[in-house]
Amino acid sequence: MQGNTGRWMSRLLGVWLGVLTGVGCGQPTVESGEQAQLGAPLWASPSRARLSASETHSLALRPDGTVWAAGANYAGQSGDGTMGNRSVPVQWLSGAVAVAAGEMHSLAVRHDGTVWAWGYNSYGALGDGTWSNRSVPVQVQELSGAVAVAAGSYHSLAVRYDGTVWAWGYNAAGQLGDGTTSDRWVPVQVQGLSGVVAVAANYNHSLAVRYDGTVWAWGSNAAGQLGDGTTSARWVPVQVQGVSGVVAVAAGPMYSLAVRHDGTVWAWGSNAAGQLGDGTTSDHWVPAQVQGVSGVVAVAAGLNHSLAVGSDGTVWAWGANYYGQLGDGTTSGRWVPAQVQGVSGVVAVAAGYHHSLAVGSDGTAWVWGDNSQGQLGDGGVPGYSTTAIRSLLY
């Protein structure tokens, strides 16, 4: 990915203008905020595959707008009306343009700008005004014109066509960004943000990218995952320091990733397993450059492993590797990126806690890592794979 800041920022702004016009026409013309962080660059074609993964379940949004789920389903996060785990993907929603997987809940944006949610709801993460779990999708209340979503452990985010961000669910660390620590059963507006084109969330912190390439963060900051040079929680958004021209972000439970317009990757927060990719295991309270990768167009963040897609369709991984989630045929952790073997032409990636997913330009889906709950969606028995195998998600 080569070029100057102005060129990429123009493309970023162009995508945002497409969002503004596309929603008004009822067309799926925008990539999910979750896809921006978990596998597609902001300027990607909307026909490209979109993925999302969380602790032990996976979601796939196919080009025809159908949503498929695999893996853990003990809270109804597969959305098919059952509570049984799914090693063979199930399909239950259509007309979708964006998806996001939280720890035990799931979100989708439909082409009409409505947001639908299902799964665990004890803190109001489904936004339906209740605390009741739902095994089939319910519409999020008091929200319209959505173009992107993201899901943390027990909280949810949505970007509206006007560039505002809305949040609901668990708020103990201020991850809803409304200046309080009160849980919300229905969406509230995140304070002080406008012109947002992408969001990311995980555990108890949230990220947003504005049209000008700045990154903003709020919520828990125990490991410096907000990137403001402190470890103080923030109840309203603060600007991430030392990084500009950002086109995509991803959030792990206690760390964050960003792709700049020049194809470099930057990381901050917890680094206990080397997930920041700088060759150390030292936490960083401000962004540090990931070593050994260039021309990157997308990133994904798991529990403590990271993925990047190169402009040439290669996938690179680093961090923890207990279950083979780095896809290099071993279970040895990596403090700097190593190339995932057996995949090519990749356009989208996603990272769960201990598993990874990728989709190629031809629709081929690959998965690797932990499969204890069927989250690889390959129809196989529980276990793990240290190399990429084919999935039924696409």
C-alpha positions in Angstrom: 0.0 0.0 0.0 1.9 3.0 -1.3 1.1 6.7 -1.6 0.9 9.9 0.2 -1.3 11.0 3.1 -3.5 13.2 1.0 -4.3 10.5 -1.5 -5.4 8.0 1.2 -7.3 10.6 3.2 -9.2 11.5 0.1 -10.1 7.8 -0.4 -11.1 7.6 3.2 -13.3 10.7 2.9 -14.7 9.2 -0.3 -15.9 6.1 1.5 -17.5 8.3 4.1 -19.4 10.2 1.5 -20.5 6.9 0.1 -21.9 6.0 3.5 -23.9 9.2 3.6 -25.4 8.6 0.2 -25.7 4.9 0.4 -27.7 4.7 3.5 -30.2 7.2 2.1 -30.7 4.9 -0.8 -31.0 1.8 1.3 -28.0 0.2 -0.3 -25.2 -1.8 1.4 -22.4 0.5 0.4 -20.3 0.6 3.5 -18.0 -1.9 5.2 -18.8 -2.7 8.9 -16.8 -0.8 11.5 -16.0 -4.3 12.7 -14.7 -5.1 9.3 -12.4 -2.1 9.3 -10.7 -3.5 12.4 -11.3 -7.2 11.8 -10.4 -7.6 8.2 -11.2 -5.0 5.5 -9.7 -1.7 4.8 -12.0 1.2 4.9 -11.8 1.7 1.2 -12.6 -1.9 0.4 -15.3 -2.9 -2.0 -18.6 -3.7 -0.2 -18.8 -6.9 -2.1 -15.7 -8.2 -0.2 -16.2 -10.8 2.5 -16.6 -9.6 6.1 -15.8 -11.5 9.2 -16.0 -11.0 13.0 -14.9 -13.3 15.9 -14.9 -13.1 19.6 -14.1 -15.4 22.5 -15.3 -18.6 21.1 -17.8 -17.8 18.3 -17.4 -16.6 14.7 -19.6 -14.6 12.3 -19.4 -14.4 8.6 -21.3 -11.9 6.4 -21.5 -13.3 2.9 -21.7 -11.1 -0.2 -25.4 -11.9 -0.6 -26.1 -10.3 2.8 -26.7 -13.5 4.7 -25.1 -13.9 8.2 -23.6 -17.2 9.3 -22.5 -18.3 12.8 -20.3 -21.1 14.3 -19.0 -21.9 17.7 -20.2 -21.3 21.2 -23.9 -20.8 21.6 -24.6 -21.1 25.3 -26.2 -17.6 25.4 -27.9 -17.8 22.0 -25.1 -15.9 20.3 -25.6 -17.9 17.1 -29.1 -16.4 16.7 -30.8 -19.6 15.4 -33.2 -20.0 18.4 -31.1 -22.8 20.1 -28.5 -22.9 22.8 -26.3 -25.7 21.4 -22.8 -25.1 20.1 -22.4 -25.1 16.3 -19.4 -26.7 14.5 -21.3 -26.5 11.2 -22.3 -22.9 10.5 -26.0 -21.8 10.7 -27.7 -19.0 8.8 -30.4 -16.9 10.4 -30.4 -13.3 9.1 -30.4 -11.7 5.6 -30.1 -8.3 4.2 -27.1 -7.5 6.4 -24.3 -5.1 5.6 -22.2 -5.3 8.7 -21.6 -7.8 11.6 -19.8 -7.7 15.0 -19.2 -10.5 17.5 -19.0 -9.7 21.2 -17.8 -12.1 23.9 -21.3 -13.7 24.2 -23.5 -11.5 21.9 -23.7 -10.6 18.3 -24.7 -7.6 16.2 -25.7 -6.9 12.6 -26.7 -3.8 10.6 -29.3 -4.4 7.9 -29.5 -2.5 4.6 -32.2 -0.2 6.1 -29.9 1.1 8.8 -31.5 -0.9 11.6 -29.3 -2.8 14.1 -30.2 -6.3 15.3 -28.7 -8.1 18.3 -28.8 -11.5 20.0 -27.2 -13.5 22.7 -26.1 -12.5 26.3 -27.9 -9.4 27.6 -27.4 -9.2 31.4 -25.9 -5.7 31.0 -28.1 -4.5 28.2 -25.6 -5.2 25.3 -28.5 -6.0 23.0 -30.0 -2.6 23.4 -33.6 -3.8 23.5 -34.5 -2.2 26.8 -34.2 -5.4 28.8 -31.7 -7.7 30.5 -33.1 -10.8 28.9 -30.9 -13.1 26.7 -32.2 -13.5 23.2 -31.5 -16.6 21.0 -32.9 -14.9 17.9 -32.2 -11.4 16.7 -34.1 -8.4 18.2 -34.0 -4.9 17.0 -31.9 -2.4 18.9 -34.2 0.4 20.1 -34.0 4.1 19.5 -31.4 3.8 16.8 -31.7 4.3 13.0 -29.4 5.1 10.1 -26.6 2.8 11.3 -23.7 2.0 9.0 -21.2 0.2 11.2 -21.1 -1.7 14.5 -18.6 -3.0 17.0 -18.9 -5.2 20.1 -16.9 -5.4 23.3 -17.4 -8.0 26.0 -20.7 -6.7 27.2 -21.1 -3.4 25.4 -22.0 -2.4 21.8 -21.2 0.5 19.5 -22.8 1.8 16.3 -21.9 4.6 13.8 -24.8 6.5 12.3 -24.7 8.0 8.8 -24.2 11.4 10.3 -20.8 10.3 11.8 -22.0 10.2 15.4 -21.3 7.1 17.6 -23.9 5.5 19.9 -23.3 3.0 22.7 -25.1 0.7 25.0 -24.6 -2.1 27.6 -22.0 -2.4 30.3 -20.2 0.8 31.3 -18.2 0.2 34.5 -15.1 1.6 32.9 -16.7 4.3 31.0 -16.6 2.3 27.7 -19.9 3.9 26.5 -18.2 7.3 26.4 -21.2 9.2 27.8 -19.3 10.6 30.7 -20.8 8.2 33.3 -20.3 4.6 34.5 -24.0 3.7 34.3 -25.0 0.8 32.2 -27.4 1.6 29.4 -30.2 -0.7 28.1 -30.7 1.5 25.0 -28.3 3.5 22.9 -26.8 6.8 24.2 -24.6 9.1 22.2 -20.9 9.0 22.8 -19.8 12.5 23.8 -17.5 14.8 21.7 -17.2 12.7 18.6 -18.2 13.6 15.0 -17.2 12.5 11.5 -16.5 9.0 12.6 -16.0 6.4 9.9 -15.0 3.3 11.9 -15.3 1.9 15.4 -13.7 -1.0 17.3 -14.3 -2.5 20.8 -13.2 -5.3 23.0 -13.5 -6.1 26.7 -14.0 -2.7 28.3 -12.5 -0.2 25.9 -13.6 1.4 22.6 -11.9 3.0 19.6 -13.1 5.3 16.8 -11.4 6.6 13.6 -12.4 10.0 12.4 -12.5 11.1 8.7 -9.3 13.1 9.4 -7.3 9.9 10.3 -7.2 10.6 14.0 -8.0 7.8 16.5 -10.0 8.4 19.7 -10.3 6.0 22.6 -12.3 5.6 25.9 -13.0 3.1 28.7 -10.6 0.9 30.6 -6.9 1.9 30.3 -5.2 -0.4 32.8 -2.5 -1.4 30.3 -2.4 1.8 28.3 -4.8 0.5 25.6 -6.2 4.0 25.1 -2.8 5.2 23.9 -2.9 8.6 25.7 0.3 8.0 27.6 -1.5 7.1 30.9 -3.2 4.2 32.5 -6.2 6.2 33.6 -9.7 5.2 32.5 -11.5 7.7 30.4 -15.3 8.1 30.5 -15.3 10.3 27.3 -13.1 10.0 24.2 -9.5 11.1 24.2 -7.2 11.3 21.2 -4.6 8.5 20.8 -1.1 10.1 20.8 1.6 9.8 18.3 -0.3 8.3 15.4 -2.1 10.0 12.4 -3.4 9.2 9.0 -5.1 6.1 10.4 -7.4 4.1 8.1 -8.2 1.0 10.2 -8.2 0.0 13.9 -8.7 -3.2 15.9 -9.2 -3.7 19.6 -8.0 -6.6 21.7 -9.1 -7.0 25.3 -6.2 -4.9 26.6 -4.4 -3.6 23.5 -5.1 -1.8 20.3 -3.9 -1.8 16.7 -4.0 0.8 13.9 -3.1 0.8 10.2 -1.7 4.0 8.8 -2.2 5.3 5.2 1.4 4.3 4.5 0.7 0.6 5.3 2.5 0.6 8.6 0.9 -1.0 11.7 1.1 0.6 15.1 0.2 -1.0 18.5 -0.2 0.0 22.1 -1.4 -1.5 25.4 -0.7 -4.9 26.9 2.2 -6.8 25.4 2.7 -9.8 27.7 2.7 -12.3 24.8 4.4 -10.1 22.2 1.0 -9.1 20.6 2.3 -5.6 19.9 4.8 -7.1 17.5 7.8 -4.8 18.4 10.1 -7.6 19.5 9.5 -7.1 23.2 7.0 -8.0 25.9 6.9 -4.5 27.4 3.6 -2.7 27.5 3.3 0.6 25.6 1.1 3.5 26.7 1.5 5.2 23.3 1.7 3.6 19.9 4.8 1.7 18.8 5.4 0.5 15.3 5.0 -3.2 14.6 8.2 -4.6 13.1 8.7 -6.4 9.8 5.4 -5.7 8.1 4.6 -3.2 5.4 1.9 -2.6 2.8 -0.7 -3.6 5.4 -4.4 -3.0 4.5 -6.2 -4.6 7.5 -5.6 -5.9 11.0 -7.4 -8.0 13.6 -6.8 -8.4 17.4 -7.5 -11.5 19.5 -7.0 -12.1 23.2 -3.2 -11.7 22.8 -2.5 -12.4 19.2 -2.6 -10.2 16.2 -3.2 -10.5 12.4 -2.4 -8.3 9.4 -3.3 -8.6 5.8 -0.8 -7.4 3.2 -1.7 -5.7 0.0 -0.4 -8.9 -1.7 -3.0 -11.0 0.0 -0.6 -12.6 2.5 -1.4 -12.8 6.2 1.0 -12.2 9.1 0.5 -13.1 12.7 2.3 -12.5 16.0 1.7 -12.9 19.8 0.4 -15.9 21.8 0.2 -19.2 20.0 -1.0 -21.8 22.6 -3.6 -23.2 20.2 -1.8 -22.6 16.9 -3.7 -19.3 16.4 -0.7 -17.9 14.5 -1.0 -20.5 11.8 2.7 -21.2 11.4 2.4 -24.9 12.2 3.7 -24.5 15.8 2.5 -23.5 19.2 5.5 -21.2 19.8 4.7 -17.6 20.5 6.1 -14.8 18.2 7.2 -11.3 19.3 7.4 -10.2 15.7 5.2 -11.1 12.7 5.5 -14.4 10.9 3.7 -15.3 7.7 0.7 -17.6 8.0 1.2 -20.6 5.8 -1.3 -22.1 3.3 -3.4 -19.0 2.6 -3.3 -16.6 -0.4 -5.3 -13.8 -1.9 -6.7 -12.9 1.5 -9.1 -9.9 1.7 -10.5 -10.2 5.2 -9.3 -11.6 8.6 -10.8 -11.9 12.1 -9.3 -13.0 15.4 -11.1 -14.6 18.3 -9.5 -15.2 21.6 -7.5 -18.1 20.4 -8.6 -18.7 16.8 -8.2 -16.9 13.5 -10.2 -16.7 10.3 -9.4 -15.4 6.7 -11.3 -15.2 3.5 -9.8 -15.0 0.0 -10.9 -13.0 -2.9 -12.4 -16.1 -4.4 -14.5 -16.8 -1.3 -12.3 -19.5 0.1 -12.4 -19.4 3.9 -9.5 -20.6 6.0 -9.4 -21.0 9.8 -6.8 -22.1 12.4 -6.3 -22.2 16.1 -8.7 -23.2 18.9 -11.8 -25.2 17.9 -13.0 -26.3 21.3 -16.5 -24.9 20.8 -16.7 -25.4 17.0 -15.7 -21.8 16.3 -13.6 -22.8 13.2 -16.9 -23.8 11.5 -15.3 -26.7 9.7 -17.7 -29.4 11.0 -14.9 -31.2 12.7 -14.4 -32.4 16.3 -13.2 -30.1 19.1 -9.5 -29.6 19.2 -7.2 -27.1 17.5 -5.3 -26.7 14.3 -1.8 -25.1 14.0 -2.2 -24.7 10.2 -4.9 -23.2 8.1 -7.8 -25.5 7.2 -10.9 -24.9 5.1 -14.0 -23.6 6.8 -17.7 -23.9 5.9 -18.4 -20.3 6.9 -18.2 -19.2 3.3 
